[in-house]
C-alpha cells in the first residue's frame, strides 16, 4: 500500500492553528528526526535541547561582557569623580592644568597627558601654549575644535603635542571649548588602539566641559 504524500504547508498550518498538539502528543516528538549539520540525525527534543544550550551559552557570554563593561565604567566614574573633586577646589589655572595632567597619568592610566591652549595667557603654566597656525599645520588633519579624535600619531605629531623624547604612538585629543582660552586635552599611550571614541568619549567630554567652566572661574 503506497503512502499518501501530505502537503507540508498543510502540516505547518495545522501546527500553527493547534499549538498544543505536540505537547498533548509528546510521544511524537521522539519519533521526529532532524538531520544534523554533521550528517547524522537527532530527535526534535534533542535538537531543542541543543538550541536551548546554545542560547544559554550565548546569553551567559553576553551577560558577562555587560558586567565587565559595567565594572570598567564604574571604575572610570570613581576616578573621574576624584579628579573633579580635586579640580573644583583649585583657585588658579596653574593648579587646574597640573592636577589634571598628574591625575590622568597616575590614576587614569594615561602614559602621557598635556593640557594645551591656542591663545596667550599669563595664567597658564610654561610650555602649554601652541601657536594656532603652526598647530593647524602639524596636527590639523587629526585635531579640530568640534569633536574628539582617537587614533595613531606619527613621530612629528607626537613630539609636537607631548615632547621630543615621547614614546606615544596612540592618542585621544579632546577639544576644550572655551571662548577666552580654547585648547585641548591630549592623552597619549605607548600602545596601539588603547583609546576608543565609543568607550572613552562620554567621560572625556564631561571632563573637558568641567575644565572649560574652571577656566572661566580661575582665569585671572
C-alpha positions in Angstrom: 0.0 0.0 0.0 1.5 3.3 -1.1 2.0 6.2 1.3 0.0 9.3 0.5 2.1 12.4 0.4 0.9 15.3 2.5 1.4 18.9 1.6 4.0 20.3 4.1 2.1 23.6 4.1 -1.0 21.8 5.4 1.1 20.3 8.2 2.6 23.8 9.0 -0.9 25.4 9.1 -2.2 22.6 11.3 0.6 23.0 13.9 0.2 26.8 13.8 -3.5 26.5 14.4 -3.1 23.8 17.0 0.0 24.9 19.1 -0.8 22.4 21.9 -0.9 19.4 19.6 2.7 18.3 20.1 2.6 18.9 23.9 -0.6 16.8 24.1 1.1 14.1 22.0 4.6 14.3 23.3 5.4 10.7 22.1 5.5 12.1 18.6 8.5 14.4 19.4 10.9 11.5 19.9 9.9 9.9 16.6 10.7 13.1 14.7 14.2 13.2 13.4 16.2 16.2 12.2 19.2 15.9 10.0 22.2 17.3 12.0 24.9 19.5 10.4 27.3 16.6 10.8 25.1 14.4 8.7 23.6 12.3 11.5 20.0 12.6 12.8 18.7 13.7 16.1 15.2 13.8 17.6 13.3 17.1 17.8 13.7 17.1 21.6 17.4 16.6 21.3 17.6 19.5 18.8 15.6 21.7 21.1 17.9 20.9 24.0 20.9 21.7 21.8 19.3 25.0 20.8 18.5 25.9 24.4 22.0 25.1 25.5 23.5 27.3 22.7 21.1 30.1 23.6 22.1 29.8 27.2 25.8 29.9 26.5 25.4 32.9 24.2 23.2 34.8 26.8 25.7 34.0 29.6 28.6 35.3 27.5 26.7 38.5 26.7 25.8 39.0 30.3 29.4 38.5 31.4 30.5 41.1 28.8 27.9 43.6 30.1 29.0 43.0 33.7 32.7 43.6 32.7 31.8 46.8 30.9 29.7 48.0 33.9 32.6 47.2 36.2 35.0 49.2 34.0 32.6 52.1 33.7 32.2 52.2 37.5 36.0 52.4 37.9 36.2 55.2 35.4 33.4 57.1 37.1 35.1 56.8 40.5 38.4 58.1 39.2 36.7 60.9 37.2 34.8 61.9 40.4 38.1 62.0 42.3 39.6 64.2 39.6 36.7 66.6 39.5 36.6 66.9 43.3 40.2 68.0 43.3 39.8 70.4 40.5 36.8 72.3 41.9 38.8 73.5 44.9 41.6 74.9 42.7 41.9 78.7 42.7 44.2 79.3 39.7 44.7 77.9 36.2 48.2 76.6 37.0 46.8 74.2 39.6 43.9 73.2 37.2 46.4 72.2 34.5 49.0 70.5 36.7 46.5 68.5 38.7 44.6 67.3 35.5 47.8 66.1 33.9 49.0 64.4 37.1 45.7 62.6 37.7 45.4 61.3 34.2 48.9 59.8 34.4 48.7 58.4 37.9 45.1 57.3 38.2 43.5 57.2 34.8 46.2 55.1 33.1 47.5 57.6 30.5 51.1 57.2 29.6 51.2 61.0 28.8 48.8 63.9 29.4 49.0 67.5 28.3 46.6 70.4 28.6 47.4 72.7 25.7 45.9 76.0 24.6 45.9 78.2 21.5 45.8 81.7 23.0 48.4 83.5 25.0 47.5 83.6 28.7 49.9 84.6 31.5 47.9 82.5 34.0 48.9 79.2 32.3 52.0 77.1 33.2 55.0 77.3 30.9 55.0 75.3 27.7 51.2 74.9 27.5 50.5 77.4 24.7 50.7 76.4 21.0 50.7 78.7 18.0 47.3 78.2 16.4 48.6 78.4 12.8 51.5 76.0 13.5 49.2 73.6 15.3 46.9 73.6 12.3 49.9 72.8 10.0 51.2 70.0 12.2 48.1 68.3 13.6 45.3 70.0 11.7 44.3 66.7 9.9 43.7 65.0 13.3 42.5 67.7 15.5 39.6 70.1 15.2 37.7 72.1 17.8 34.4 70.3 17.1 35.0 66.6 18.1 37.2 64.1 19.8 40.0 62.4 17.8 41.1 58.9 18.7 43.9 57.2 16.8 47.6 56.9 15.9 50.2 59.7 15.8 53.3 59.8 13.7 56.6 60.8 15.3 56.4 64.5 14.3 52.8 64.9 15.6 53.6 63.0 18.9 56.7 65.2 19.5 54.8 68.4 18.9 52.0 67.5 21.3 54.0 65.9 24.0 57.8 66.2 23.8 60.7 65.1 21.7 61.5 62.1 23.9 58.0 60.8 23.9 57.1 57.2 23.1 53.4 58.0 22.4 52.0 56.3 19.3 48.3 56.4 20.0 46.2 59.3 21.5 42.9 60.9 22.1 42.6 64.7 21.6 39.6 66.3 23.3 38.6 69.9 22.5 38.2 72.3 25.3 35.5 74.7 24.1 36.3 78.0 25.8 36.0 81.3 24.1 38.7 83.0 26.1 41.1 80.1 26.4 40.4 77.4 23.7 42.5 74.3 24.0 42.7 70.6 24.1 43.2 67.7 26.5 45.7 65.4 24.9 46.1 61.8 26.3 48.9 59.6 24.9 49.5 55.8 25.0 52.6 53.8 24.3 50.4 51.0 22.9 48.2 51.0 19.8 44.4 51.0 19.9 44.4 51.9 23.6 41.7 54.5 23.2 38.2 54.1 21.8 36.0 57.0 20.9 32.9 54.9 21.6 34.1 53.9 25.1 36.0 56.9 26.3 34.3 59.9 24.7 31.4 60.3 27.2 33.5 60.8 30.3 36.2 62.8 28.4 33.6 65.2 27.1 32.4 65.7 30.7 36.0 66.4 31.9 36.5 68.8 29.1 33.3 70.7 29.8 34.3 70.9 33.5 37.7 72.2 32.6 36.1 74.9 30.4 34.0 76.1 33.4 37.0 76.1 35.7 39.0 78.1 33.2 36.3 80.7 33.2 36.3 80.8 37.0 40.0 80.9 37.6 41.3 82.9 34.6 42.5 86.0 36.5 
